[in-house]
């Protein structure tokens, strides 16, 4: 097992129509408004940007994200990532019970040197850090959608 590789899946059931959720998720530069752990998103051009994340652990992760797929008809948004994390992430948005089911899939390898050195003993903490970030994101998006 490569202790520096992670695969995540989060499922968010949201009380709004899929097109409303997709419209918010595709505006990545606005994520810091509703997702507390997404500290900053700086567009580089129409298809890429630099994002800075920080959850409860006292370090930032910085990645360059490049759009790989934007398909409103299929409800898919996908990026390639490089920097502190190398890999990809994808939102899949579809109708769900009472609104929308948004599925977030991510497959990454940690590139940040300190996290690589701490890969084995730190893995449970890194997994918890990610879970808390995703929980806060779901709550933030739910509140944001209720306000718009």
C-alpha angles and dihedrals in degrees: 000000000000103000092200094063123087135184117194135184125184126179119204121189107202130187097231138081117278093244090055092050093045091051091056095043094051091056093077094167087066096054092100088063092066107013109066095197093055094082100177141000118191117187115226096184138328093295107032144041146163119256130192120202133186127173125172096309113089099248138082125229116210122196137172108226122202122190112246100169135009110176115160092179091058093035093236130143116174134175138185115224133207132173122051087003124036119198139052143295130200137190117204113191122192141152112284139175106306095354131334139352111208115191119197116199123182134176115184145156117218111238099174105112098223092049090049091053090050094042098119103038093033099048097095090049092047090051091050090047090054093046091052091049092052093047090052090047092054091049092046094049092047091053092044093051090049090054099048 
